[in-house]
Amino acid sequence: MKDRFAGNKLNKTYDLVCIDERMLKAFKGIYSEVLIKLAKTIMAGRSPVGMSLSVRIFEPESLISRVSNWWALYPHYLGQAN
C-alpha cells in the first residue's frame, strides 16, 4: 500500500501533495490546456459535457511506448498458452 503513494506526502491538513518532480513536470500545462479547450467548446456553443479530455491527464506514456510494453510481454503469455 505504501508504494501506491510513493512520490506523495501528507501535509499538515492531511491533503495528499505530489512531491515527485518528474511527475509534476509531466503534468505541467494540463490545467491551462483543459481550460483553453473548455473555453473553445463553450464559445462554439457546444456543451462541455461531451468535451474530450487530453490523454496526458490519464496516461503520461506515448502510444508507441505502451504498444512496445504490450508486445514485450507477448512471449511470456504465448509460452504459457502452449
N, C-alpha and C positions, 0 to 999 in steps of 0.2 A: 504494500500500500504506500510505503514511503517513496518508492521510486516514481509513483504516479505523479507526485507533486515536486519532483526534482526540478530545480530552477525557479522555484517559487518560495515565498515565505509569508508568514502571517505578520501583519503589522500590529500596532497597539490596540486597534479597534477590531482586530480579528478579520481583517479583509485580506484576501489572498492577492499578493503582489508578485508580478513576474520580475525576477532579477537576472534572468539569463539574457545576456547582451546579444547573443546570436539570435534568439527568438524575437527579441524586441526589434532588432534590425530587419528581420524577415517580414515583420508585420507593419513596418513603418510606412505610412502613407495610405493605409487601408481606409481609415476613417474619412479622410478627405475624398478618396476615390468613391466611396459609397455615397457621401453627401452630394457630390457633383452628379452622380448618376441619378440620385433621388430628385434633385432639382430639375434635371433634364426631363425626367419622366413626368413630373408634375407640370412643367411648362408645356409639355407636348399634350397635356390634357388626359393623360392615362393615369390609371390607379397605381399607386406604389405597391399595392398588394402583390401584383404579378411581376414585380421587378426582379430580375435575376441578380444574384449577388456574385461578386468576384470569387473565383475559385481559390484565390490566395487566402481567403478567410478560412476555408475548410482544409486545404491541403497545400502546404508550403513547397512540396516537391513538384517538379515539372512532370508532364505526361510521359516523356521518354524515360525519366528516372523510375517512375512507377512501373512502366511496362518491363523495363530491364529487371527490376526486382521480382516481378511475377515470373518471368522466364528463367531467372536464376534458380527458382525452386522447382521448375519443371522436371529435371532429372530425379529429384528426390521423390516426387509423387508418382512419376512414371515407373520408377523402380519398385515401388510398393504395389502398383497395380498388377504386376506380373505374378 
